[in-house]
Amino acid sequence: MFERPGCVYCRKFEQDVVPIYGRTDEGHRAPLRRVDLSDGMPADIALAAPVRFAPTFVVVDRGREIGRITGYASDEAFWGLLGALTDRLVPDRP
């Protein structure tokens, strides 16, 4: 999750989603990592394009972006979009 201090949509996400995120299948497959946009882009992720808006949720597999959700409108929209992205993750090998 790319966020910015004072972002009202980030706070809404914090209220709506964060309390249950880690207990969901999606949360287990794509753990939430927070990145402050003021700190710049993390060197350990190969992004498809720069992140300009907060919040932006980038799903990463083996260090490479496989998709993103820009903005936060509602928990229902978020879970639907995130589910589609996590379905694209390569399963871990046994």
Residue pairs with C-beta under 8 A, 6 or more apart in sequence:
1 10
1 13
1 32
1 33
1 34
1 35
1 55
1 56
1 57
2 35
2 37
2 51
2 54
2 55
2 56
2 57
2 58
3 10
3 34
3 35
3 36
3 37
3 54
3 55
4 10
4 36
4 37
4 38
4 54
5 36
5 38
7 54
7 55
9 54
9 55
9 71
9 72
10 54
10 55
10 72
12 72
13 55
13 72
13 78
16 74
16 75
16 78
17 75
17 78
17 79
18 32
20 27
21 27
21 32
22 28
22 31
22 32
25 86
26 79
26 82
26 83
26 86
29 86
29 89
30 59
30 60
30 82
30 85
30 86
30 89
35 41
35 42
37 51
37 54
41 47
41 50
41 51
44 63
45 58
45 60
45 63
45 64
45 65
46 63
46 64
46 65
47 58
47 65
48 65
48 68
51 58
51 68
53 70
53 71
55 71
55 72
56 68
56 69
56 70
56 71
57 68
57 69
57 78
57 82
58 65
58 67
58 68
59 65
59 66
59 67
59 68
59 82
59 85
59 86
59 88
59 89
60 66
61 88
61 89
61 90
62 90
66 85
66 88
66 89
67 84
67 85
67 88
68 85
69 78
69 81
69 82
69 85
72 78
